[in-house]
Amino acid sequence: MTIREIRVVPDPVLRTPCDPIREITPAIRRLVDDLLETVDDPGRAGLSANQIGVSLRAFSYNIEGRIGYILNPVIEETRGEQYGDEGCLSVPGLWYKTRRADYARVSGIDLDGKPVTLEGSGLMGRMLQHECDHLDGHVYLDRLEKEERREAMRMMRRQQPR
């Protein structure tokens, strides 16, 4: 297991939709180990494979002491609404109020190919949507209102090393 470096905006891997995992190989098992190791840090709620440079549909999570993963996740249901602060490891240091569904349910598989369902409200619901967005090539800044998004992009440029 390895703690992997987090890719940050504007890395193109973050803007590329991820491919589905077609076969559970030793490389996929290592990827899951790395995702679990890398997300196991205070303040990290979720981590998608493309955030560590791998364009495959997988993410790990760390919500309220519960750590896990899912392969090939698909959002099946959302409902309700929440509007609160959201941040991202790939957008370091920036937090913006973001509108999300309050509840989300995601289905996928585990390393044995067995069906997995993850669901929840509040932080869990937000994380499920956030990580699936990553796997579709989006970051949470895409969901901001136009002026907030413009401000966030200015802040990102200021943080970039010259």
Secondary structure, DSSP 8 states (H G I E B T S, - for coil): --------TT-GGGGS--B---S--HHHHHHHHHHHHHH-STT--EEEGGGGT--BSEEEEEETTEEEEEEEEEEEEEES-EEEEEEETTEEEEEEEEEE-SEEEEEEE-TTS-EEEEEEETHHHHHHHHHHHHHTT--GGGGS-HHHHHHHHHHHHHHS--
